[in-house]
Amino acid sequence: MKPVALTIAGSDCSGGAGLQADLKVWSQLGVHGSSVVTCLTAQTPGFFSCLKASMPRFVDAQLDSVLSSMNVKSVKTGMLYSRPIIEIVAKQLIKLQGLKLVVDPVMISSTGTPLMRPSGVNAMIKSMLPLAKLVTPNLDEATVLTKKRIKEPEDMRTAARVIHSQFGCSVLVKGGHLNTSEAIDLFYDGKEEFLLSAPRKKRISPPGTGCTYSSAISAYLAKGESLSSAVVLAKQYITQSFEKVYRAGKYTFLG
């Protein structure tokens, strides 16, 4: 029997990011993917047109359907968008025993469009991060969470410690946008800290890298790996995905 993972995220109609990316990863890693749609978007990797948020009661109904019928082993959240949606999600997830929750604190699209309302940021900090086993901010998101700019690897270390001390969850600060020779990330769980690095792929910028990374972590957690092992395996997975990039239409996507 396949383990079940749940993504609570927005839909990317171009298939490169959002819950489509999550389900693709889980299919490749042998995990059954279930989903709760928080938002519909009209976008491509190069242009964001518009979005339509799901009604909170519809999000609630989707959660009821999945959680009442499937033995969900891990949960990953992506684009949550608004305070009402976040409060519904938190209310449902807090009831799960042994919750393995990976929070990807999606706040802005790769094209620069805000994907979370200001009140949503506060609600996520208050309601979601205390439930999380792991939060996976990129540099901009870590700056919002810590109110400190991140310019070098040592700043990532400081940010991880601040986030852990405030919310009690483990942290993976993604440093892909740092001006370094390699793409580096920093993991910290309060006791263990390590850097993960991979060769930087120049002139390749596919969508959905953060979604893919966090959903791979969630997949390995669903399969019974420890958190630190899941993070290491997920880094290997996304590094391999960059080696398999392909063209579809006008754009490049992770393999």
ABEGO torsion letter per residue (X at the ends): XBBBBBBBBBBBAAGABEAAAAAAAAAAAGBBBBBBBABBBBBBAABBABBBBBBAAAAAAAAAAAAAABBBABBBBBBAGBAAAAAAAAAAAAABBGBBBBBBBBABBAAGBBABBAAAAAAAAAAAAAABABBBBBAAAAAAAAGBBBABAAAAAAAAAAAAAAAGBBBBBBAAABBBABBBBBBBAGABBBBBBBBBBBGBBBBGAAAAAAAAAAAAAAAGBBAAAAAAAAAAAAAAAAAABBBBEABBBBX
